[in-house]
Amino acid sequence: MDTQQKVWFITGTSAGFGKRLVHVVLARGDLVIATVRRREDLNVPEADRARVHVLVLDLQESMESIQKKADEALAVWGRIDVLVNNAGSAYKTLTQEASLETAVNQFQTNFFGAFKVTNAILPSMRMRRSGQLVFIGSRSVFNANGNAQLRGLYAASKAAFHSLAETYAAELQALNVKVMIVAPGAFRTENILKTPITAEYPFAEFDGIRAAATKFEELALASPGDPQKAMELLADVVRGEGQAKGRPVPRWLFLGNVTYDCVRTKCKEWGQALDDWEDVAKNLDFDKEPEE
């Protein structure tokens, strides 16, 4: 194996960002372990098949099962240089109309799934003192008070996902394992739109929101973001080449015009809240004991 080649482990490669990233990485000459829930969901050109290992994996599998599959993946080329936590799901439901089971399932995939995969692979990176973790999050985290109806559980799970990634970054800083959180927004991907609207405990007050959901789907299908360009940039950043040459790997990589708008709006909102309440909400320490 070429020592310049990177070995990527990418979850959720049957569609969307994951599918495109596999082909981008292969075009750079690297090696890929690609996870799918069904083996037939990923098609790779004949010329590239020797550099792809397809792994059937569902993020809701047990920790023991995922650890076994991670060990299998590590044995293919002897190491994993880059782990991309991309797989996820997006339930379309109002939080007040969702069952506990739906909420738990959303977190089982988007949060605990990434937790299990990351913890299964990290020991090898810690031992080598080398590696890159990539967490594909979402701009929805920064837009919960915007047009986020029907995506509340998804946004909440991704907020937890972002915080999990930041915690890994703090823990791994001294071990030369880098962590990058990628927050894309308004990119034209596929399967994320196929989840049906659910209302397990429907309330008449929200009938209009559910009825208008088709407009969201129409807008999403016309999203301006090109996922191919996004994944080309991601590969540049991880490999330190192309548009990212000479730049350090960032902790946060925001992708897309809409994401920049959302994050800047959120930063202004937080800044305003700090300014408005600093005079009464900042200095709440215990009073100093009087000197005798």
Salt bridges, closest charged atoms under 4 A:
ASP30 OD2 - ARG239 NH1 2.72
ASP41 OD1 - ARG38 NH2 3.05
GLU46 OE1 - ARG49 NH1 2.80
ASP48 OD1 - ARG51 NH2 2.92
GLU61 OE2 - LYS69 NZ 2.95
GLU72 OE2 - HIS53 NE2 3.19
ASP81 OD1 - ARG79 NE 2.84
ASP81 OD1 - ARG128 NH2 3.13
GLU97 OE1 - ARG210 NE 2.83
GLU190 OE2 - ARG20 NH2 2.55
ASP207 OD1 - ARG210 NH2 2.89
GLU217 OE2 - LYS92 NZ 2.70
GLU232 OE1 - ARG28 NH2 2.90
ASP236 OD1 - ARG28 NH1 2.83
GLU241 OE2 - ARG28 NH1 2.75
GLU241 OE2 - ARG239 NE 2.86
GLU269 OE2 - LYS266 NZ 3.56
GLU278 OE2 - LYS282 NZ 3.23
